[in-house]
Amino acid sequence: MSTVVFAGDFHADRVTAGLPRFADVEKAAEQSVKYAVDYKASLYCFMGDLCDPNSQRAHACARMAAEFAGTLRRHHIPNR
């Protein structure tokens, strides 16, 4: 049986009720990657909406995505 992990709509640059969401989103995204690794997923699909490309947090969001892509690569899990 193959396991495919789908994730998306992170909007990691958003602020809710005056509180930045980046740390919470990063933790949740990390959990989805850990799930993919733990269950030896055959594919990890990020469906989009990481952040607004003009956001002040865009670089932090891109770093987060690159780190997770690297983790998936090290574990031989293709990601799209």
N, C-alpha and C positions, 0 to 999 in steps of 0.2 A: 504494500500500500504506500502511495506517495503522499507526502505532506507538502502543501503549498501554503505559505504564509502571505496574507495580503495586509498591507498597512497603508494608511494615507490620511489626508486631511489633518496633518500635524499642526499647521498654522503656528509654528513655534515662536514666531515673532509677536504674537498677539498679547494684549493685556486685557485681563478680565477684572472688572471692579477695581481698577487701579493696581492690580498685581500682575507683574510679568509672568508669563506661563512657561518660559523657556525651560527652567529646571524640571518642572513637572512633565512637560512633553518629552524632554530628553530621557527621563527615567522610564516613561511608558514606552518610548521607541526602543530603548535598550532592552526592555523586557520582551518586546516582540522579536528582536534579533536573538536574544538568549533562547527563546522558545524555538526558533528556527534551528539554532545550533543543537540544542538538547534533543530535539526530535529528528535531527538529520534531515531537514526539509530538502526537498528536491528543487525548490524554487522559492525565492523571496521576492514578492512584487510590491514595490512602492507605487501607489496609485496617484501620487501627486499632492500638491498644496503643502510643500515644506514651509515656505514663507513668501512674503512679498519680496520680489527681487530688489526693490528700492528701500527696503527696511534697514534701519541702523543695525539690526541683528543678523542681517543676511550672511555675513561672514561666519558668525558663530553657528548659524544653522547649516551652512555648507560644510563647515568643519565636522559637525556632528554627523551629517550624512556620509561624509568621506570616511570617518572612523568606523561607522557601522558597515559600510561597504567593504572596508578592509577586513573587518572581523568575518564577514560572510565569505569573503574570498579565501581567507586563511583556512576556513572550514569547508572549502570546496562547495559552497552553496551559491549557485548562480543567482544574480539579482537583476531585476529590470526596473 
